Amino acid sequence: MSRAPASGFLYGAHVRANGIRQHYLRFGGTGPAIVIVPGISTTAAQWAFIAERLCIGYDVYVLDVRGRGLSESGPHLNYSLDACASDLVSFAEALGLGPYTLMGHSMGGRIGIRAARWRPSSVEQLILIDPPVSGPGRRAYPIPIEPLLKLLHSAKLGEIDALLRSPSAPRWPEQHIRTRAEWMHTCDERALVEGHKGFHHDDIHRDLAQLSVPTSLIVAGRGDVIRPEDQREILRLLPSIVVKTLESAGHQMQIDDTEGFLSIVQELLTRPRDRLDGGVPTLDKQEIGKDVSTTR
């Protein structure tokens, strides 16, 4: 009888960083560190299946962004991009991570961009996974907030399964439907609303132009989040960026085409990562997300 492969999951834990409780999952435990930052309504548990695959030879941390999963949430918190980026910087410092690979999906990519601009010396490389490119004076993010809030409300009532299995829902494998159904209720509604507003109010293009860390971008071929004209602008702002497209997948590419996604990530993890010349200096701690742990 063949044995199931041993899990790379080590533990889930909390750390107090940037003045709040931050929850994370850890996989592997040896090798270069990778920090995964999920998207607007996604928890660390929903990226565990990717961390399991990446943790052979890597020390993988998957973060619950404030207001999601088991990290701190509530009316006292500020859910801005600056707050979330400051959380990430403080999280890595609290755990004593050396230069690490920062991998952010969707909103997590935007958080990663700002954190990498603030603390470039801590980031070995930045992998952006289909981050929203909306912002001031730009086209709106193509995924509206209303269906997300409907999903959240149904999850809080324990009625989310029907929505996730409706004809209009993505055709996900059973394990991902179940994980989504289990964890969606943990999202703070204001965190979702403020995060979605931030897609339109925060200018991450200005951050991109100032990045001094090796950066890669993975684009979903069927996502409509990043269009060809967006890619051209990003390349003008950051000519050194490496762009890969997963043609077969939508915005949730890690689910739509897991093997294709992992193939691209593994390629990016093993490519040479020379620091860029002429980058911006590391910002002082006082400049990073001033007083962003609570609502002003």
N, C-alpha and C positions, 0 to 999 in steps of 0.2 A: 504494500500500500504506500502510495506517495504521500509525503507530508506537505502540508500547507507551508509556504515560506514564512519565516519569522517576521513579525511586525517590527518596523523601525520606530514605532511610537514609544517615546520614553515617559512623558508625563505632561499633564496640564498644570499650570501654576499662575500665580498672581504676583505682580511686583508693583510697588508704589513708585510712580515716576511722573514727573510734571504735575504733581499734586493730586493725582487720581489713581485709582486701582486699575491696572491694566492686566488683562488675562491673555495668556498665550499657550500654544501647544508646541512641544519640542519633539523633534524626530532625529534619529541618527546619533548625534552627540559628538562626532569626530569629523575633522576636516574643516575646510573653509565654511564660514557662516553664511547662511542665506536667510533673509527676513522677507516673508511674504505678507503683503498688506492687501486684504480683500476689498471688494467694491462696496457700493453704497448700502446694500441690504444683505450682504453676505457675511457670514461668520467664519471664524477659524475652522470650525468643524467641517464646513463645506469645502475647504481646501485641503483637508487631511489626506484625501486620496492622492493628491498631487505631491504633497510632502512625503508620503510613503515611497513614492517612486524616485524622488530626488535625494533622499537621505542616504543613499549608498555613496559614501565618500564625502558627504556634506553634513553640516550641523544646521538643521533647518528649524526656524522659528516661525510660527504662523500667528499673527496678531489679531485679536478682536479689537477693531477700532472703537473708540469711545461711543457709547450708545448702542452697541451691538454685542450679541453673544453674552459673555460673562464679565466683560469690562464694565466699568462704572457708567451709569446713565442717570438721567433725572433732570428736573427743571433748573437745577443749579448750574448745569454745564453749558459751556459755549461749544457749539458744534461747527465752528468755522474751519476753513482749510488751514489757517494758521494754527489753530488749537490742535488739530489732528497731526500736523507736521511737527509741532513742538512735542507732542506725545511720542512720536516715533523717534525723534532725536534723543529724548530723555530715556526712552525704553532701552535703546541700544547702549547708552551710557550706564544706566542702572545695572545692566547685565554684564557690563565690561566687555562687550563685543569689540573685537578689533575691526579693521576694515572688512566690511561685509558686502555681499551682493544684495541689493535692494530690488525686490520684484513686486510691482504693484499692478493690480488689475483695476481697470475703470477708475473710479474715484481714488482707489489705492495708488494708481499711477500718478494722479495729480498730487496726492500727498507726498509720494516719493520724489517728484520733481522739486517741490518746495524744500523738502528736508535735505535733498542732495545739494541744492543751492546754498542752504544755510550751513551745512556741515560737510563739505566735500571731502575733507581729510578722513572721514569715517566710512565713506562709501567706496568700495573697490570698483563696482560697476552698478549701473542702473538699468533694469529691464522693465520697459513700459509695455503693458498689455492693454491695447485698445483704450487709452484714456480719452475721456471726452475733451474735445477741442473747442467747445463753445466758450463764450466769454463776452466781455463788453463789446458791443457793436458787431457781434458775430452771429451766425445762424444758431438757432436754438438746438439744444441737445435733442436728438430725434426720439428719445424714449420719454414719454410724459410721466409725471409723478402720480397721476390719478390711479392707474392700474396697480401701481406699487402699493399705494395706500389701501386700496381695496383688498389686496392680498394680505396686508398687515392686519387689517380689521378682521378678516376671516380667520387668520391664524390665532388672534387673541380670543376668538370665540370657539376655537377648536374645530373650525369648519373649512380649513384650507385645502384638504385633500380633494374635494370636488372641483375647486378652481384649478388646481395643479394638473388635474386629469381631464379638464374640459377640452373640447375639440380645438379651441383657439390657443391652448397652452403649448409651450415647446414640447416636442416629443423626446423627453429625457428618459434615460434608463431608470429603473425602479429605485435603485439605491440613492440617486440624486433627488428624486421626487420625495422620498422619505426623509432625507436629511434636510431638504428645504422646508418641508412641513414641520419638522421637529424644532427648527431653530428660528424660523421667521418671526415668531411672536416675541423674541427677545429684542427686536429692533425698537428703539425709541422713535415715536412718530415724528417728533420735532427734529431728531437727528436726520431722518430721511428728508423732511421738508427743507431744512436748512442746507443740507448737503446738495440737494437738487438745485436750490437757488444759487448756491455757490458755483455750480457749473456755469452759470450765466454772469456772475458778478466778479469772479476771480480771473485774473489774467495770467494764465500759466505760460503763455507765449513769451512774456517778458522773462520769466524764470528760465525757460528753455535756452534763450539767447545767452544766458549767463552761466550755464552749466559748465563745469570743468572736470566732470567725471566721465569715463567711457559710458556711453548710453546706447541702448538698442530699443527698437520699437517693433512690437508684433501687432500687425493689423489684421482684423477679422475681415475676410473677403466678402462675407455676406452680412456684415454688421451695420453698415451705413453710419457708424460713429466717426470713422476717419475715412474721408474720401480722397481721391487722387490729388485734388487741389490742396487739401490739408497736408498731405505728405510733402508736396512740393514746398509749401511754406515752412514746414518743420525743417526740411533739408536746407532751406535758405538761412534759417535761424541757427541751426546747429549742423553744419556741413559734415561733421565727423560721425553723425548718428548712423547706425546700421539698421536698415529697415527690412523686416521680413513680413511676408503676407501669408496667412493661412487661408487659402482660397475656399476651402470646404466648410468653414465655420462661421457662425454668427458671433455676437458679442460675448457670449459665454463659451468661448472657444475651448476652454479646458474640459468642458463637458461634451460639446458638439463633436470634437475630433481630438480625443485625449492623446492618442498616439502621435498624431501630427503635431500637436502642441508641444508635447514632451520632446519630440525630435528637435524642434526649433530651439527650445530652452536649453537642451543639452549642448547643442552646437554653440550657443551664445556663451554658456558657462565655460567652455573649454577654449574659446578664442583668445588671442593675446589681448591684454587690457592695459595699454600704455596710457598714462595720464596725459591729459591735454595740456598744451602750453598756453600761457596767457590767461589762465582761469581767474575767476574772482577769488579774493581771499576768504578764508573761513570767517564767518561772523562771530562776534563775541556772544557769549551765552545770554547776556542781557538784551541782545537785539532779537533773539529768537522768540517769537510768539509771546510778547510781553503780556503777562496776566491773562493767559488764555485758558486756564483750567476752569474758570468759573464764568458765569454770565456777567457782563459788565452792567 
